[in-house]
Amino acid sequence: MRVRPLLALTAAGAALVAVAPQAGAATVQATPLPTCRPSAVEVGARADARDKTVVRITVTNRGRHTCAVDRLPTVTFGNLDGAAQHVPPGESGPYRLVTGQEAYATVRTVGTPGDETRRVGGVTVAADPSHHGRTFSARELGAGRYVEVWEPVSSWWKGSARAADEAVGVGRG
């Protein structure tokens, strides 16, 4: 797997809730939005039934308060170094999740087919780089005995599964 280094800030350090001032109104100071605790979010993942190199992931805020995860999900593969690159490339920042809200991302585990495709037993997904994440075995994903990996790419968290698919060039059938 060819992977570039991953550089991420925690959402707590970058998350801000800003209130836009109205004409004649005083400017309101931004208030930090807390990072979602790992126990407050539920992460899910499932391989596409027809294309096992496509994995759809979700994060749901199961907590009692609005919080933020990083807008760039962290997706790693077995014991390989690095993480999926994001499409489009971008910097860490907050993704706001209200209570009960679900966000979606799509991962192509084989971004560019190549002779050097690796096989791993599972994928780990973290909603925020400050979280350890949840590991899904290839069987749990529905991918079979292993997950093929080469130059993997991931969308940012999106408000719909369709938007996440479109971000990485995956069509829904």
Secondary structure, 3 states (H helix, E strand, C coil): CCCCCCCCCCHHHHCEECCCCCCCCCCCCCEECCECCHHHEEEEEEECCCCCCEEEEEEEECCCCCEEEECCCEEEECCCCCCCEEECCCCCCEEEECCCCEEEEEEECECCCCCCCEEECEEEEECCCCCCCEEEEHHHHCCCCCEEEECCEEECCECCHHHHHHHCCCCCC
